[in-house]
Each structure stands twice: as C-alpha cells, then as structure tokens.
Amino acid sequence: MNHQLDHYGAEALSTYGREKQLRMVQEECGELVAEINRFERGRSDLQRLFEEAADVLITISCLRAVAPDVFDVAVMDKLGRALFRLDAHLDSRQDEGER
C-alpha cells in the first residue's frame, strides 16, 4: 500500500501542482472532522468514517511528495514523542495498580 500511496502522491503533485494538492488536503481534513462529528452523534458508521480517513491519507501522500525526507523526519519525531507519552501513561497506570 505504501508504494501505491507514494506513486499516487508524486503523480498527483506533478499533475495538479502543490497549491491545488494543499487545498485538497484542507478539504479532506475538513470532511473527516465533519464525519467524526456525525459518527460521535450516531449519525454515521465506521465505513463512512474510514472512507473519509482514507481520503485524508491519500491526500497526505501528496503533501509528503513535496519533500519526502523532511516529512518522514517530522513523522518519526512526532511518533517518538507520542510513544514516549504512551509509555509514561502505561507506566503510571501500572504504578497505580501496584498500590
């Protein structure tokens, strides 16, 4: 799947241009936010939620194509911080259970 996303992102970026693809990312993110709200109110289902999330993932591949190395470093940095926070949370829950 990653190879196909990379291919699509690079092709869409070269075909439509950076500005148009950035606007698509904005639009798809907005649609995902709206779908999450509908889902939380019981007015949607997982299928529709996942379809909107897939649209965001696909358009993010275009954003990544602008500078893949820079994008990947940013993702790994953010992931590292998220994992650190998760580990700290799990450790605190474990400590609470030992009391």
ABEGO torsion letter per residue (X at the ends): XAAAAAAAAAAAAAAAEAAAAAAAAAAAAAAAAAAAAAAAAGABBAAAAAAAAAAAAAAAAAAAAABAAAAAAAAAAAAAAAAAAAAAAAAAAAAAAAX
